[in-house]
Amino acid sequence: MITAIPSLLLLAGLSQCLPTSCQSQQCLSTAASILGSIDTRTDPCQDFYQFSCGAWSKIHEIPDNQLEIGAFEALSRGNSESLRKMLENGYNDLKLQNASNGVPGNQVHTDEKIFNKAKNYYESCHNEPLIESRGSTPLHPLLETLGNIFEENREDVRAAVTKGIAYLIQFGTTPLFTFAAHSEMSHPETYGVYVLQSGLTLATKERYNDSSVLEAYEKAASETWHKISGNVQLPGVNSENDMYHAVERAVDFEKQLSLISNSSQELSNPVTIYNPVTVTKLNEMAPMIDWDLLISLLRQNEHPIDSLVVTSPSYIQQMSTLIAETDIMTIQYHFMNTLILSVVGALSSDLSTPLKNMTLHVSGGKVLPSRQELCIQNTNMVLGQIVGRFYVLTKFSQAAKDSMDIMVNSLRKSLEQSIMQLEFFDDVTRTVALDKLHKIVQKIGYGTSSPDVMSPASLDAYYQSVTAMPELFFENYISYRQWSARKTWKLHGQKVDKQVWQLHPYQVNAYYNPLANEIVFPAGILQPPFYNVLNSENLNFGGIGAVIGHELTHGFDTSGRLFDGDGKIRSWWTKETERKYLERAQCFIDQYSNFTINGPGNTSLHLKGDFESGEILADNGGLQISYNAWQNSLKDSKRTGIKYQNLETIGGYTAEQLFFIGFGQVWCSKVRPEYTAMRMINDPHPPPQWRVNGAIQNSIEFAKAFNCPTGTSMNPEKKCRVW
Ligand SMILES: [Zn+2]
């Protein structure tokens, strides 16, 4: 049982700031949601996640068309839903929340134009009768050109592969490897081109080890090829039998690629993936690709290309060997298969369904999402900054942006205090760490340059080459993929644009980018239950505060710490401090490696502490830093004599307890076990219950707030801590 005992801190110092009771409409509704989720029969000291979310869990089931359900997912779904309604209603029905954020007088026409671009794109996706009637026709010219490339270079595998890759990469289809533009790790002021392994339709190498998955995949690919070959003669396929044989060879080739691919864990260390290689050396490493020709076919500007960054050298080498050992028809079939499956989602349902069903089955899903859902997701991805603009105008006020700025600053202050006080930091390391912290750039809500989400003209120019023709969904989608692929090569050699956002404004997510030393919080996550300007501070600090702290401490996690304040990869830790830091990080790795989660068929899966170490450190650091920031805020109100507003107690829980309950309930969720198992392969985030119970077990403040005896599950004697 929990009794309403005000914490010692409140009794000791805040006589002017005693909790007010929960009377406002906002507080009553928040209280109902909090209390309705708590499982009062569970002892919070035994299983805090179950305590915080047990009742929620009882009343929430995963809908058949979803793989999970929870706060993140619900907010994300809600954001999509409001965008869908907005696009279906039209420009004149927009209800702008803040007119001053709206449209400059001379841009009203452009504003309506970009809105209609998103609307037309969405409607082109939603025009099912037309999409069905076109069948596989839109894909035929692409397959024909690819077939011709191989036909014309039948005697020269190297030329065929190189030209084939150059052709497909223009559509964002990547049969062997792909390119991306990021800051060059040792010269972060300039963009470099990175070469990344690719070519696996099933996304991760581990899935190719499961024979049932591989079988289902081959079946889905065969069905798709079969449907297409009913409409057109596929290059290199003369009979039904030929076709099945072609798919078998393509899938087998992919299996070979999976064997030489690196795992997500192997690719998680920035030091080992940073391999700048000259083009001459690349030709030696992977001689079956004509790198000079490939670059000349793809480049979009005149900047000299001396070197590329190869993230998996062993893969690139072995891929070249594999090509040399494989007959050209198999390679052609693999290229065709990758092309078909990468764009099949934009074709008629008889073509797109086999692969979707296979993916659904592997991830434990029951039914496919509706066409409406798919179309809004696709529109959001393709024209994300445009729909993001209208999301911001209707859902995110300047006041919310301003108060988030204040909150982020309080988290920065808290981390600064922690760095100042860390006993295991020596002064040299401490000075550079503080410099890095002070240089972290914070971006909140939406981008104001490259493109400027508040400027219709900027968005219009940004998406100029993405088409939204009402009757040509496939072509529209391809134009987006082309636009996206060209961006990479346009950036090469250019000065890094620090205003760029890697997320769209409506997205429920946040990130720390070590190469730019920036933290980014889109408007999409700055919403209840993470953040509500009307809620009391303890709940906001437990929610969005812990998220901000999470992103800030990423700058100093196992990989973030390898970059300095300018985003340059370099070792700035003294040996002794580094040793002590790694010792502390290891404590978390060992602790989390003992945690388990339910997998498919009642299996028990162990967390991979090593792979997840960055996220684990950020979860723990985030909670601690946010708690401290909230305490600072309380002290400030005492010092200034301003009555601390809005510090309600709810359901007899203390303000401290509510801070932790707010933190726990952000993670209330249910995930299909198959989906959990799938995510654990390449997602470095611990599953939701351990994002709560893991961090809670290491929090002395939690144990105090809930009076948990030492030795209980949530208050073990041995605690891990960095910050
Ligand atoms: Zn993270």
Residues whose N, C-alpha, C, O or C-beta is under 5 A from the ligand:
A	BS01	ZN	E615 A618
